Each structure stands twice: as structure tokens, then as C-alpha cells.
């Protein structure tokens, strides 16, 4: 009695199962048992094949993503630390894997809340310095990982927004300072005066002095000379 088994999603034979016995022991139940055994083998093989594909896809995603990925088990032990996370933190995978993420001075507090209370964090701004002393600004997300309603770990990801942060800071500076002299401009002074007046009205002890200088015919200089010459004047 011989039965073949193969992947159920494709017609390729993987092997066979056979039972040999004396003819006087022949029984139809053996065929049923053999059929069930083959079905179990095929399901297990298909599951392993699908898990292998899923693992390959996960590795591709972890490698290709431009986000730093950190995954831990239910005890906070780091099980995954992708390449971009290594670049952002200046820590190697070999150093981080196997360590408790709750000990991290950057994300430890967040992961502790996730693992102990099941909290979810989104777009938390983190600032830290890399190995070269450069400021890194990231948005950080973290959430628990569940399997059948049981927490089995935590997932965290970093999105590097350093360029956007520095550009925004530059825009904010230029909005309140003269781009040539780097001195506070009219908008800055007006807002500062308004804020001080509000504090004084609220009963806070603040002092305010305003000196206003008006130069006659200065507009003529502005209209006839460049700004650089105007500063010299």
C-alpha cells in the first residue's frame, strides 16, 4: 500500500509513504490511517513553506525599509534590530540583540510602558546624539505584539526627521530675524512686547522699556544704496 505526498498548492511530488504487511492482515482501516497521515504531512509541509516565504518577506521589509525597527519578546529582550536602526543609533546588531530594551536610555521608558501596561505610542519625538556627536531627531512609535490575545513582545520603529527638524528650525529663525544682520526683526519685537504686556496684566513682575529711534530722510539712503552699503552707513 503506497500513497504519495506533495505540496497542496502545486503538483510536485515530494515523497511517498508505504505500508507492507502479510495479505491475511489486510484491512481497509490501514488505508484510512495512511491517508490521514499523508494529509497531516502535506499540511505541515505547506505550513513550513508558507512560514519560510513569510520569513523571507519579513527580512526583505526589515532590510529595505528606511525606518529603524526594534522587536522584543515579552520580557523585553531584543530579538530584532535592523540595519537602519543601527545607523540611527550607532549601535551594532551584535551589541543590541539579546539585551533588555528597557535598559535603553532613549527608548527604555516607552518599551517598559508597552510591555507592562500595553500602551501604544505614536509620533513621539526623540532627540539624541549619534557616535559622531550629531543631533538626531526621530519620530518614535511603539506597540505591543499579541498572539491569541496574549502579549508575546513589543514592536518599535524610528523615523528620521532630522533634516525636516533643522529646516523647520531655520525657517522659524528667519521668520523672526533679519537674514542679513541676524538681529530680531519687527515680528519678533511685536510678539515679545505683546507677551510681556500679557504677563504684566496677569500680575507677573516684568519690566518693559522701549526705545524708538527715527532718522530723518533715511528712506533716501534705503532707496539709493544697496542693503550692504546701508548697513555700513
C-alpha positions as CSV (number, residue, x, y, z in Angstrom):
1,X,0.0,0.0,0.0
2,X,1.7,3.2,-1.2
3,X,0.5,6.9,-1.1
4,X,2.3,9.9,-2.5
5,X,2.5,13.3,-0.8
6,X,3.2,16.7,-2.3
7,X,2.7,20.4,-1.8
8,X,-1.1,21.0,-1.9
9,X,-0.6,24.3,-3.7
10,X,1.4,22.8,-6.6
11,X,1.6,19.4,-8.4
12,X,5.1,18.3,-7.4
13,X,5.7,15.0,-5.7
14,X,7.8,15.2,-2.5
15,X,7.8,11.6,-1.4
16,X,5.8,8.6,-0.5
17,X,4.5,6.6,2.5
18,X,4.0,2.9,2.2
19,X,2.8,0.0,4.5
20,X,3.8,-3.6,3.8
21,X,2.1,-6.5,5.6
22,X,1.1,-10.1,5.1
23,X,-2.0,-10.4,2.9
24,X,-4.0,-12.1,5.7
25,X,-3.6,-8.9,7.8
26,X,-5.2,-6.7,5.0
27,X,-7.7,-4.2,6.4
28,X,-9.3,-1.1,4.9
29,X,-8.6,0.9,8.1
30,X,-4.9,0.9,7.2
31,X,-5.7,2.8,4.1
32,X,-7.7,5.4,6.0
33,X,-4.9,5.8,8.6
34,X,-2.3,6.1,5.8
35,X,-4.5,8.8,4.1
36,X,-4.8,10.8,7.3
37,X,-1.0,10.6,7.9
38,X,-0.3,11.8,4.3
39,X,-2.8,14.7,4.8
40,X,-1.0,15.7,8.0
41,X,2.4,15.6,6.3
42,X,1.1,17.7,3.4
43,X,-0.4,20.3,5.8
44,X,2.8,20.5,7.8
45,X,5.0,20.8,4.7
46,X,2.7,23.6,3.3
47,X,2.8,25.5,6.6
48,X,6.6,25.3,6.7
49,X,6.8,26.5,3.1
50,X,4.5,29.5,3.9
51,X,6.4,30.3,7.0
52,X,9.7,30.3,5.0
53,X,8.2,32.7,2.5
54,X,6.8,34.9,5.3
55,X,10.2,35.0,6.9
56,X,11.9,35.9,3.7
57,X,9.4,38.7,3.1
58,X,9.9,40.0,6.7
59,X,13.7,40.0,6.2
60,X,13.3,42.0,2.9
61,X,11.0,44.5,4.6
62,X,13.3,44.9,7.6
63,X,16.3,45.4,5.3
64,X,14.7,47.7,2.7
65,X,12.7,50.0,5.0
66,X,14.0,53.4,5.8
67,X,12.7,53.1,9.4
68,X,14.6,51.8,12.3
69,X,12.9,48.6,13.6
70,X,13.2,47.1,17.0
71,X,11.4,44.0,18.1
72,X,11.5,42.4,21.6
73,X,10.0,39.3,23.3
74,X,7.5,39.5,26.2
75,X,10.4,40.1,28.6
76,X,11.8,43.0,26.7
77,X,14.8,41.1,25.3
78,X,15.7,42.5,21.8
79,X,15.2,39.9,19.1
80,X,15.4,42.2,16.0
81,X,17.4,45.3,15.3
82,X,17.5,46.2,11.6
83,X,20.2,47.9,9.6
84,X,18.6,51.4,9.7
85,X,18.2,51.2,13.5
86,X,22.0,50.5,13.6
87,X,22.7,53.6,11.5
88,X,20.5,55.9,13.6
89,X,21.7,54.7,17.0
90,X,25.3,54.0,16.1
91,X,24.9,50.6,17.8
92,X,25.6,47.3,16.1
93,X,23.1,44.5,15.9
94,X,25.5,42.2,17.8
95,X,25.6,44.6,20.8
96,X,21.9,45.1,21.0
97,X,20.4,41.6,20.3
98,X,19.9,39.7,23.5
99,X,19.8,42.8,25.7
100,X,16.8,44.2,27.6
101,X,15.4,47.1,25.7
102,X,14.0,48.6,28.9
103,X,17.6,49.5,29.8
104,X,17.9,51.8,26.8
105,X,18.3,55.4,27.9
106,X,16.5,56.5,24.7
107,X,13.5,54.2,24.4
108,X,13.6,52.1,27.6
109,X,10.8,54.1,29.3
110,X,8.5,53.7,26.3
111,X,9.1,49.9,25.9
112,X,8.5,49.4,29.6
113,X,5.1,51.1,29.4
114,X,4.3,49.0,26.3
115,X,5.3,45.7,27.9
116,X,3.8,46.3,31.4
117,X,0.7,48.2,30.5
118,X,0.0,47.5,26.8
119,X,0.3,51.2,26.0
120,X,0.7,52.4,22.4
121,X,2.9,55.4,21.4
122,X,2.7,57.3,18.2
123,X,4.9,60.1,16.8
124,X,6.9,60.6,20.0
125,X,9.7,63.0,19.2
126,X,13.1,61.7,20.4
127,X,16.4,63.6,20.3
128,X,19.7,62.0,20.9
129,X,23.3,62.3,19.7
130,X,25.0,59.7,17.4
131,X,28.5,58.4,17.7
132,X,29.9,61.5,15.9
133,X,28.1,63.9,18.2
134,X,25.5,64.8,15.6
135,X,22.0,65.5,16.9
136,X,19.4,63.0,15.6
137,X,15.7,63.8,15.7
138,X,13.2,60.9,15.2
139,X,9.5,60.2,15.5
140,X,9.1,57.0,17.5
141,X,6.2,54.5,17.5
142,X,5.8,51.6,19.9
143,X,3.1,49.0,20.4
144,X,2.6,45.5,21.9
145,X,2.6,42.4,19.8
146,X,-0.2,39.9,20.5
147,X,-0.8,36.3,19.6
148,X,-4.2,34.8,20.5
149,X,-4.8,37.7,22.9
150,X,-1.5,37.0,24.7
151,X,1.3,39.6,24.6
152,X,4.3,38.0,23.1
153,X,6.5,41.1,22.6
154,X,6.8,44.7,21.5
155,X,7.4,46.5,18.3
156,X,9.1,49.9,17.9
157,X,10.1,52.0,14.9
158,X,12.1,55.2,14.4
159,X,11.5,57.6,11.5
160,X,14.4,60.0,11.0
161,X,13.2,63.6,10.7
162,X,16.5,65.3,11.4
163,X,16.6,67.2,8.1
164,X,13.0,68.4,8.4
165,X,13.6,69.4,12.0
166,X,16.7,71.5,11.2
167,X,14.9,73.1,8.2
168,X,11.9,74.0,10.3
169,X,14.1,75.5,12.9
170,X,15.9,77.5,10.3
171,X,12.6,78.8,8.9
172,X,11.4,79.7,12.4
173,X,14.6,81.6,13.0
174,X,14.4,83.5,9.7
175,X,10.7,84.4,10.4
176,X,11.8,86.3,13.5
177,X,15.3,87.6,12.5
178,X,16.7,89.7,9.7
179,X,18.5,87.4,7.3
180,X,21.4,89.9,6.8
181,X,22.1,91.1,10.3
182,X,20.7,88.2,12.2
183,X,19.1,90.7,14.6
184,X,15.5,90.3,15.8
185,X,13.0,91.7,13.3
186,X,9.8,93.7,13.7
187,X,7.7,90.5,14.1
188,X,9.9,89.2,16.9
189,X,9.7,92.6,18.8
190,X,5.9,92.9,18.4
191,X,5.3,89.4,19.8
192,X,7.8,89.9,22.6
193,X,6.0,93.2,23.6
194,X,2.6,91.5,23.5
195,X,3.8,88.6,25.6
196,X,5.4,90.9,28.2
197,X,2.2,93.0,28.4
198,X,0.1,89.9,28.9
199,X,2.4,88.8,31.7
200,X,2.2,92.2,33.4
201,X,-1.6,92.2,33.2
202,X,-1.6,88.7,34.7
203,X,0.2,90.1,37.7
204,X,3.7,88.8,36.9
205,X,6.6,91.0,37.8
206,X,8.1,92.0,34.5
207,X,9.6,95.3,33.3
208,X,9.4,96.8,29.8
209,X,11.3,99.6,28.2
210,X,11.0,100.5,24.5
211,X,13.4,102.9,22.7
212,X,12.3,104.2,19.4
213,X,14.7,106.0,17.0
214,X,13.6,107.8,13.9
215,X,16.2,109.0,11.4
216,X,15.1,111.8,9.0
217,X,15.5,111.1,5.3
218,X,16.8,107.6,6.0
219,X,14.4,106.3,3.3
220,X,16.5,108.1,0.7
221,X,19.5,106.0,1.7
222,X,17.5,102.8,1.5
223,X,16.2,103.7,-1.9
224,X,19.6,104.7,-3.4
225,X,22.1,102.2,-1.8
226,X,22.3,98.5,-1.5
227,X,21.5,96.9,1.8
228,X,25.1,96.2,2.4
229,X,26.1,99.8,1.9
230,X,23.1,100.8,4.0
231,X,24.4,98.7,6.9
232,X,27.8,100.5,6.6
233,X,26.1,103.8,6.8
